[in-house]
């Protein structure tokens, strides 16, 4: 067993591939993304294949996730936000499945890579910007102009712009940092188990303590996995709401 | 049987509605955990500082590129603005969380008629 707790995050190429000087190898990261997407698609397709009026257990899980996301969009972005249901639902399910798959031992946690989370966050912000300009035209820039006397605006507009630019960063860093920290913590305590267990005598008995802690952290991480997917989706909704309704809603 | 059918159905419908509503509310809101709130504030603050600093550094670099030496000025000014924006973000996040809690108290059952 590897003693380096960060070792689990290394990206290893499975099928090396170079196109035009760029490294586009199929890596363990890509593999798990494919697995996650296929698992999510298979789950939803299988769950809804019965189309029963009285849903089976699996079908009702799929229906609940639909209602969960629809309710989330409706309450934070209103009727109009429901046009973005496919987008938000895909994001939510993808992040959720990535996080949950990461909890499986030996699995690679896709969302522990800043490249992945930042790509998702950038996609969200680009959608927000495009939606804003499509709906309000140049008036979308009013988002950066708060109600304040003119001299103050010279100070407030840059602050609002910085605040807006913060969003993709905080959105991606939050997900990435939570996943990275949780999995590192698990690996560190797992290392303690091995070290104590190998020490012999009384110390070997003591290795039960970090083991118990791992079980507890595992449970916490399952909660975090869901919570972070939820936070990612709800913040997407809140940002979409601002693009759709500018100031008038908050 | 035929006479009491509609009443039975109405009753069943009412009970179904109630059960569904209870279930939907239970499933809908994970309570904002304190750890999550703390994490959110921290990232909002730090991200704003980073963005402010990066913008300032970039502007200094851009002006320097055209031969105007502003070197530390934009970095300092935008770093401070970034700090302000960070605090603003935290305040906004706090009011969002407050509004969320106010709109969806954990115990209330009858607050989502329109969904």
Interface residues (C-beta under 8 A of the other chain):
Chain A: X64 X67 X68 X70 X71 X72 X74 X75 X155 X158 X159 X160 X162 X163 X165 X166 X169 X170 X173 X174 X177 X178 X223 X226 X227 X230 X231 X238
Chain B: X24 X27 X28 X30 X33 X36 X39 X40 X43 X44 X46 X47 X48 X50 X51 X52 X55 X78 X81 X82 X84 X85 X86 X88 X89 X92 X96 X103 X112 X114 X115
